[in-house]
Amino acid sequence: MASEPKTKKTTASVSAFIDAVENETRRKDAKAVLKMMTEVVGEKPAMWGPSIIGYGSYKAASGDWPIIGFSPRKANLVLYVLADYPKRDALLGKLGKHKTGQACLYVNKLADVDIDVLRELMTACVTHMRKKHA
């Protein structure tokens, strides 16, 4: 049996979390990503665990997870937008300076990436996740 995930949706304030981000650039970028993801998803964000801002949810084998999200970490801005959708690699090629993990996109600052391509990545991810987990 799969263990309960440590990261769960909470009632903590998204605004208070972002306002507490020490690095000014990271805080401004987090506010910009918050606005963009809210527009793309069409839902209000929620805190997932102590440091992830997520939108929507789906049932995974290990429990509920947000369909898309991000976290303004000290080292970089982490965006959870890399599900396995068809246009992903082509979009990443046009994005600008970034690194990737399995489902994570890491950027140092939004000024390093093409915002329109980032929005397209978010939109493609949300569309894919909603179809896959409908």
N, C-alpha and C positions, 0 to 999 in steps of 0.2 A: 504494500500500500504506500502511495506517495505521501511524503510528509507535508504538513501545512506550510505554505510559503511564509517567510518572515515579512515580506513586503505585502501589506494589506492597505486597502483604502481607509483613510482616517477622516476625521472632521477638523483637522488642523487647518489654519488659515493659509491659503496659497499666497495672498498678498503679504502677510507677515513674514512668511518664509523668504520671499523674494526681497523684501525690504531689509532683511537681516544679512543678505549677501554682502560681504565686506568689500570685495573688489568692485569699484564703481563701473568699470566697463562690463564686467560679468553681470552685474545687477541690471544695467541698461539693456544688455543683450537678452537677459532673461525676460524682461518686460516686453521686449519686441517679439520674442518667440512665443510668449504667452498670448499676446494679441493675435499673432499669425495663426497659431494652432487653434485658438478659440474660433477664429473665422473659418478655418478649414474644416474643423470638426463640427461646428455648430452646436456645441455643448459647453457647459461650464466645466472648468478643471477641478480636480480634487488632489489632495496630497495622498500619495501612496508611500507608506512608511515615512521616515523622517526627512527624506530628501528628493523624492521623485514627484513631479507634477504630471498627472496623467489624465487622460480623457477616455470616457467610455469604459467598457470592460468586455472581456470575453472569458469563456471557460476554457482553461488549459488543463492538461492532465494534473498539474500541481495546484490548481485553484484559479481564482479570478485574477486577471491581469489587465492593465489598461491597454487599449488598442494602439495608443500612441502616447508619447510623453517626452519629458526632458528633465534634466537636472543641472543646475548651475554649480558645478563642482569647482574646487580650488584650482585644479590643474587645467580644466577645460570645460566647455559646455558640451554636455552629453545629450544627444537626441536619439530617442528610441523610435526610429523611423525606417529601419532596414529589414522589413519582412521580405520574403522571397517573391517579389513581384517582377513582371517582365521588363519594365523600363528602368529598373533600379541601377544597373551597372552603367548604362548609357548616361543617365542623369548624373551619377557620381563623377563620370568623366568630364562633365561640364561644370561641376559645382565650384571648384576652386580648392584652396588649401584645406585638407581634412585628413583624418585617419578613420578607419572603420574597425569594428569588432563584429561579433556574430550578428547582433541586431542593433548595434550602436554606431552612431555617427559622432565623431569627436571633432570639435572645432575650437580653436583658441579664442577667436572672436568673430562676430558676424561680418565684420569688415573684410575678412579673408575669403568669404564665399559669395556666390551670386544668389541674392535673396529670392529672385524669381525661380531659380532652379531648386532652391531649398523648399519653397512653397509647393512646387511641383512634386518633389519627393514626398512631402507630407501628405499631399492630396492622393498620390498613388498608393501610399501605405494605408491610409484610412480606407480608401475604396477596396483595396485588396483584403484587408482585415474584416471589413463588414461583409464582403461576399463570402469569404472563407468561414466565418463564424456566425453567419446569419441564423 
